[in-house]
């Protein structure tokens, strides 16, 4: 039986990493199956895409009861992949299973609380870095400090804008996340 993946998405993201994971599983690139997509809110473009693709969607609102709701939604999953989920997870979730996240920079640089989206790419450019990329890492109780599973790199050009750099990094993310999941599943 293929590994069972749950994907926890955020309330505002595009869902592009969720799509990359789902499509890699559906094509057989990753020997896994998306068991469920979990979102804190209903009706987002990412939730609607997941439903249109035939994925099971579960809504687990933020707040009281969230930890129990997440644990129930994760039943039967082997791996939890965060995709645009920007909050720390309850300890029960972290203790109960393997959790992965993707970050739009080469950790350990440019990680931590508040380092997401364009903030990361602006910081990379402001620091005059010559390369950037993405990092798939294990999730711990501290933002972006878990063991790195896989990194992919791209150049930062002298005339880059945060938007252009973000587009290059996002292309890498769509390749790196499925590859990292495959590595984890197959040891």
C-alpha positions, 0 to 999 in steps of 0.5 A: 500500500502506498504511503498516506499523505495529509497536506495541511494548507494555510487560509490564504495560499495559492495551493501550488505546493499542494498541487505539486504533491498531489500531481506527483502522487497521482502520476506515480512520481511519488509512491504515495497517496494524498489521503486528505487535505486539511484547511482552517477555512473553507472556500479558498482557491486551494480548497476548491482545487483540491475538491475538483481534483477529487481529494478529500478535504477536511476543515479544522478551524483555528482555536479551541479544539484545533489539536483534537480536530487535527489529530482526528483528520490525520488518522491513517496518515503516515506523513503530514506536509505543510503547504502555506501553513504558517503557524506552529503545530500543537505538540500532539501533532508533532509527537504523533507523526512525521511532519515536513515543511518547505521554506523559500530560502536556504535554511538556516539563513532567512528562517524563523518567525515572520520569514515567509513569502516576499519577506524572505526574498526581500531579505535575501536580496537585501543581504546581497546573497548570490544564491537562494533556493528552497529547503524541505525540512522536518517540522519541530516546535521551533520555526524552520529549525528542523533537520533539512531533508533536501535543498535546491538552489538557484542564482540571485541576479544583481537586478533581481526583484523579490517577485522574480526571485520568488518565481524561480524559487517557487519552480524549485519548490514544486520539484523539491517537495515531491522529491523530498517526500519520496526520499523520506518514504523510501528511506 
